[in-house]
């Protein structure tokens, strides 16, 4: 049986459709914003919803259903609790059978005469990472039509499995007539009834439109939501966080305000152009893509500034003994698919019998993520990024993240950790955050760049205190510091790098679950 994935239908309908990475909280906020928009503009829509079972996910759906006269809500699958009594007539639950792909997907889609929109969130297939979602948001009638085809296939597949005796849900009861005898349980007829009136639920007159009356209003609404988040950030800074942020760089808040305003200016310009009566379809698509890109950029900026604020204002986390062989391989393996996609070799080497380091696991993982992502971003196709860990001397462990990207001048390296300093795409805060995290847990970080060799970021972490007395390599390093330095440099050789790539791939499955745990 072919996959029931709604994501497959959506992506195939629009080649340029991109997803943004978010978490369950971000998806919940998007649903709330959509619900508020529909209520504010008095849109009586047909909703198609597939959400997690927990009651909290359904709060905004129930609120919309109570306030929107004439709306209908189709629920795919099951949910916890019951809808409010005054909207029971408009709520239509459809039991479905789900394959592995469909189980990872969540949907909130609205179809109305004046507006169509879809929020499709897809959970990471890695069971160890349940908090990362890829969120697709689209107001394209073509995309909604593709999703409707996918939903129809899901309902039809569930009916077929019930008739063949393969269903495990309520469809099995439907097939043998148990539910048909119970007039109070409408689950038996909602799916077939929906299929019988599919053309009315998804009118071609709506889906074939290039634009809808509320398209611009929705984009403006999302823009205002972003502006509200920016204002909230500004208010928090004024109540005391500004001192912490200004410690990162002179006039940090002023810089942050300018950076956050830039995407808004672009979006406002694009919205103005979209309202032109002479706009062509190709131009409209270009402006919509521009808006999506700038919204993604501002979302990343807001998240990065909040993360910096959190690191600066949070109390110091307790340090602990860290086994780097349990941390580095997992982070590296997570980014290997991206590196392969860009034609870059990503690998790691950890010195045998390396003693434990002192630090905070979550902070070290996040710092390494920023450094590796930066290396992949600036390294051209055919280049390489590699991570090494070895004794630096008798009291510290050195973790190096090296790339073969563009050489940097001394001026560039001296400003590399400054907030909003960037030479390419990105927020300009990733390396700043990495430095803050490393220093927060008692380590240090520096960067070097030599002609023809790219950049090398060097993290220094203290060795776990018990290791200073008991570990043989530590005693050897204390007795012969030059030997320790030689051991560190040997990992720069090509043969060690190639061997490390094999080691990284062997440990991928075992260590992937450790990333950002």
Residue, then its C-alpha position, 0 to 999 in steps of 0.5 A: x500500500x502506498x503512503x498516506x502522507x499528506x506532506x507528499x501531496x502538498x509538496x508535490x503540488x508546489x515545488x517552491x513550498x518550504x517548511x520552517x522548523x519549529x516545536x509544538x509550542x510554535x505550532x500551537x501558536x500558529x493554530x491560535x493565530x489562525x483561529x483568532x484571524x477567522x473569528x476577527x474577520x467573521x469567516x465561516x469556514x469548513x475546518x479539517x483538523x488532525x491534531x494530537x489527542x491532548x485537550x490543550x490542542x483543541x482549545x482554539x478549535x472549540x473557541x472558533x466553533x462556538x463563535x463562528x456561525x455556520x462553520x463545520x469542523x471535520x476531525x480526522x482520527x480521535x481526540x480527547x474530550x468532547x466538543x462544547x454542547x452548543x457546537x455538537x451539530x457542527x462537529x464531524x469526527x471521521x475515524x481513520x486508519x493511519x500508516x507510519x507517515x500519517x501518524x507523524x502529521x498534524x493538520x489545521x486547514x480552513x476552506x471558505x469562500x473568501x479565504x483558504x489556508x493550511x497549516x501542516x506540521x510534520x514530526x521528525x521521523x527520529x523517535x528520539x526527537x519528538x519536539x522538532x516539527x516542519x511546519x508548512x503554511x500556505x494560502x494557495x488554492x492549488x495546495x489545498x486541492x492537493x491536500x483534499x486529494x490526500x484526505x480523500x485517499x485516507x478516508x477511502x483507504x480506511x473504508x477499504x481496510x474495514x471492508x477487508x477486515x484489516x481495520x483496527x479502529x471504529x471502522x471495524x465496528x462500522x463494517x460489521x454493523x455494530x455502529x449502524x445500529x446505534x443512531x447516537x454514534x455518527x462516526x459510522x456515516x460521517x466519512x461516507x457522507x463527506x465523500x459523497x459531497x466532496x465537490x461541495x466541500x472543496x469547490x473548484x470555484x474556490x480552489x482554482x482562484x489565483x487569489x482570495x479576498x482575505x489573502x492580503x489581510x491574513x499576511x498582514x495579520x501574521x505580520x502584526x503577530x510578528x510585530x507583537x512578538x517584537x514589542x514583547x521582546x522590547x518590553x522585556x528588555x526595558x524591564x531589566x533584560x537590557x543590561x544583560x543584552x547590552x553586555x553582549x555588544x554595545x547598543x545591542x538593543x538598537x541593533x536588534x531593533x534594526x535587524x527586526x525592522x528590516x524583514x518588516x519593511x520588506x514584507x510591507x513593500x511586498x504587501x503593497x505590490x500585491x495589491x496592485x491591480x496589474x500584478x501578474x501571476x508570476x510576480x504575485x508568486x515572487x512576492x509571496x515567496x519574498x514574504x515567506x522568506x522574510x517571515x522565516x528570517x524574523x522568526x529566526x531572529x526572534x528565537x535567537x535573541x530570546x535564546x541569548x536573553x535566556x542564556x544571559x539571565x538564567x542562573x549558572x547551570x551545574x557542571x557535570x562530568x561529560x564523556x565527549x564520546x557520548x555527545x559529539x558523535x550524536x551531534x555530528x550524525x544529525x548534521x551529516x544528511x545536510x552536509x551530504x546534500x551540500x556535497x560536504x564531508x562531515x566527520x569527527x575524531x575523538x582521541x582514544x581513552x579521552x578523559x571526561x570533561x567538566x561542563x553542561x551537556x545541553x549547553x555543549x550540544x547547542x554550542x556544537x550545533x551552532x559551530x557545525x551549522x556555521x561550518x557547513x554554511x560557509x564551506x563550498x561543495x567538495x569541502x569538509x567540516x570535522x570535529x576533533x576532541x583530544x587532550x590539550x594539556x594536563x588540565x584541559x580538553x580541546x574540542x576543535x570544529x574545523x572547516x575548509x571554507x573561506x579564509x578570514x582576515x584578522x579583523x573578521x576573526x576578531x569580530x566573529x563572535x560579535x552579535x549580528x556580525x555576519x558575512x553570509x546568510x543567517x541571523x548573525x547570532x549563532x556564533x555569539x550564542x555558542x560563545x555565551x554557552x561555552x563561557x557560561x559553563x566555565x569553558x573558553x572558545x577562540x577562532x583561528x584562520x590560516x591561508x588556505x585552511x579555512x577556520x578553526x574554532x577551539x573550545x577548551x574545557x577543564x578536565x573532570x577533577x577525579x581524572x586529574x589524579x587517576x587517568x593515565x593520559x592526564x598524568x602523561x600529559x602533565x609529565x610531557x606537555x609537548x606530547x599532549x600537543x602532538x596528540x592534538x595536532x595529529x587529528x588534522x591529518x587526512x587519514x585520521x579524518x577519513x577514519x573518523x567519518x567511518x566511526x561517525x557513521x557507525x555510531x550514528x544510530x546509537x548517539x542520535x538520541x542524545x542530541x539536545x536531550 
